[in-house]
């Protein structure tokens, strides 16, 4: 094999390798996996699920749509269904779900979107099973203030409103919570949180189902029903099929290109100027000449803080420095010295040198990569 053929062979191998890496090692959608018992991330529920198994309780994962549960269930054998939202939502309780609950079933939904109050972001609550740590300012309306509700419908709350509350429907109940992280992996050292959720799901001593279908997990029967029994049919309906076709076309072209050219070389046209890139470079030059480093501190500081909050599962609304630092220590176990310095530099109004600015940017990159 001559040198030219070796080059084409190595090129084909490289392209095929890139395609395979893209298919099997592309980053997954972590947002959907938040709250799943399969997840070992801080916002997952894998540790709590194992905690329940160690108690020898009747608990299992449910990987089918709600309609399958309703159709397959014996009316005389009610269950408790736990749903942990991957993000804060206001799910609609349909008449179909209400009728299911009235038969004696219990539906528990963690992660109900309510407006933030003036409550502290981190609060500790005394319960029958120990201290429960809550990290959210969101509260539901003060249910005890409404005539149609009784005070005992609030299962966990404070003077700002309910954090966990329930509603009786016939023989069953609907339990709601303003936080989806009530017993997440990040709180596995706080036994009160795990015991409190365990108390919620075992209050009627019914079999417990944890909804994994809402996190994208489906059992074999559901997959066959939704995409067909054939693996080929499944691949045709996924993004893998066009990637496979593109790779096959590239390999065929490379095989022909080893022996002949399809046409004369085409002269490349001059590159098109990217006006957006030109604008960004011009703006950077103006800011550098004007020494407007404070503008960069404020803009990049806010964006970096939002990125860090998203990484910690704290949302897009800028938090105060103390709440962010507390969450950082809780979820990463890292010292907060560097983060405190970064936040202090962002908030001060004094000018800084170019070297200090570059150091500040580098420190933010280190924090976000933890």
Secondary structure in CASP SS format (residue, H / E / C, confidence):
PFRMAT SS
TARGET T0000
AUTHOR 0000-0000-0000
METHOD secondary structure of the structure
MODEL  1
X C 1.00
X C 1.00
X H 1.00
X H 1.00
X H 1.00
X H 1.00
X H 1.00
X H 1.00
X H 1.00
X H 1.00
X H 1.00
X H 1.00
X H 1.00
X H 1.00
X H 1.00
X H 1.00
X H 1.00
X H 1.00
X H 1.00
X H 1.00
X H 1.00
X H 1.00
X H 1.00
X H 1.00
X H 1.00
X C 1.00
X C 1.00
X C 1.00
X C 1.00
X H 1.00
X H 1.00
X H 1.00
X H 1.00
X C 1.00
X C 1.00
X C 1.00
X C 1.00
X C 1.00
X C 1.00
X C 1.00
X C 1.00
X C 1.00
X C 1.00
X C 1.00
X C 1.00
X H 1.00
X H 1.00
X H 1.00
X H 1.00
X H 1.00
X H 1.00
X H 1.00
X H 1.00
X H 1.00
X C 1.00
X C 1.00
X C 1.00
X C 1.00
X E 1.00
X E 1.00
X E 1.00
X E 1.00
X C 1.00
X C 1.00
X C 1.00
X H 1.00
X H 1.00
X H 1.00
X H 1.00
X H 1.00
X H 1.00
X H 1.00
X C 1.00
X C 1.00
X C 1.00
X C 1.00
X C 1.00
X C 1.00
X E 1.00
X E 1.00
X E 1.00
X E 1.00
X E 1.00
X E 1.00
X E 1.00
X E 1.00
X E 1.00
X E 1.00
X E 1.00
X C 1.00
X C 1.00
X C 1.00
X C 1.00
X C 1.00
X H 1.00
X H 1.00
X H 1.00
X H 1.00
X H 1.00
X H 1.00
X H 1.00
X H 1.00
X C 1.00
X C 1.00
X C 1.00
X E 1.00
X E 1.00
X E 1.00
X E 1.00
X E 1.00
X E 1.00
X E 1.00
X C 1.00
X C 1.00
X C 1.00
X E 1.00
X C 1.00
X C 1.00
X C 1.00
X C 1.00
X C 1.00
X E 1.00
X E 1.00
X E 1.00
X E 1.00
X E 1.00
X E 1.00
X C 1.00
X C 1.00
X E 1.00
X E 1.00
X E 1.00
X E 1.00
X E 1.00
X E 1.00
X C 1.00
X C 1.00
X E 1.00
X C 1.00
X E 1.00
X C 1.00
X C 1.00
X H 1.00
X H 1.00
X H 1.00
X C 1.00
X C 1.00
X C 1.00
X C 1.00
X C 1.00
X H 1.00
X H 1.00
X H 1.00
X E 1.00
X E 1.00
X E 1.00
X E 1.00
X E 1.00
X C 1.00
X C 1.00
X E 1.00
X E 1.00
X E 1.00
X E 1.00
X E 1.00
X E 1.00
X E 1.00
X E 1.00
X E 1.00
X C 1.00
X C 1.00
X E 1.00
X E 1.00
X E 1.00
X E 1.00
X E 1.00
X E 1.00
X C 1.00
X C 1.00
X C 1.00
X C 1.00
X C 1.00
X C 1.00
X C 1.00
X H 1.00
X H 1.00
X H 1.00
X C 1.00
X C 1.00
X C 1.00
X H 1.00
X H 1.00
X H 1.00
X H 1.00
X H 1.00
X H 1.00
X H 1.00
X H 1.00
X H 1.00
X H 1.00
X H 1.00
X C 1.00
X C 1.00
X C 1.00
X C 1.00
X C 1.00
X E 1.00
X E 1.00
X E 1.00
X E 1.00
X E 1.00
X C 1.00
X H 1.00
X H 1.00
X H 1.00
X C 1.00
X C 1.00
X C 1.00
X C 1.00
X H 1.00
X H 1.00
X H 1.00
X H 1.00
X H 1.00
X H 1.00
X H 1.00
X H 1.00
X C 1.00
X C 1.00
X C 1.00
X H 1.00
X H 1.00
X H 1.00
X H 1.00
X H 1.00
X H 1.00
X C 1.00
X C 1.00
X H 1.00
X H 1.00
X H 1.00
X H 1.00
X H 1.00
X H 1.00
X H 1.00
X H 1.00
X H 1.00
X H 1.00
X H 1.00
X H 1.00
X H 1.00
X H 1.00
X H 1.00
X H 1.00
X H 1.00
X H 1.00
X H 1.00
X C 1.00
X C 1.00
X C 1.00
X C 1.00
X C 1.00
X C 1.00
X C 1.00
X C 1.00
X C 1.00
X C 1.00
X C 1.00
X C 1.00
X C 1.00
X C 1.00
X C 1.00
X C 1.00
X C 1.00
X H 1.00
X H 1.00
X H 1.00
X H 1.00
X H 1.00
X H 1.00
X H 1.00
X H 1.00
X H 1.00
X H 1.00
X H 1.00
X H 1.00
X H 1.00
X H 1.00
X H 1.00
X H 1.00
X C 1.00
X C 1.00
X H 1.00
X H 1.00
X H 1.00
X H 1.00
X H 1.00
X H 1.00
X H 1.00
X H 1.00
X H 1.00
X H 1.00
X H 1.00
X H 1.00
X H 1.00
X H 1.00
X H 1.00
X H 1.00
X H 1.00
X H 1.00
X H 1.00
X C 1.00
X C 1.00
X C 1.00
X C 1.00
X C 1.00
X C 1.00
X C 1.00
X C 1.00
X C 1.00
X H 1.00
X H 1.00
X H 1.00
X H 1.00
X H 1.00
X H 1.00
X H 1.00
X H 1.00
X H 1.00
X H 1.00
X H 1.00
X H 1.00
X C 1.00
X C 1.00
X C 1.00
X C 1.00
X H 1.00
X H 1.00
X H 1.00
X H 1.00
X H 1.00
X H 1.00
X H 1.00
X H 1.00
X H 1.00
X H 1.00
X H 1.00
X C 1.00
X C 1.00
X C 1.00
X C 1.00
X C 1.00
X C 1.00
X H 1.00
X H 1.00
X H 1.00
X H 1.00
X H 1.00
X H 1.00
X H 1.00
X H 1.00
X H 1.00
X H 1.00
X H 1.00
X H 1.00
X H 1.00
X H 1.00
X H 1.00
X C 1.00
X C 1.00
END
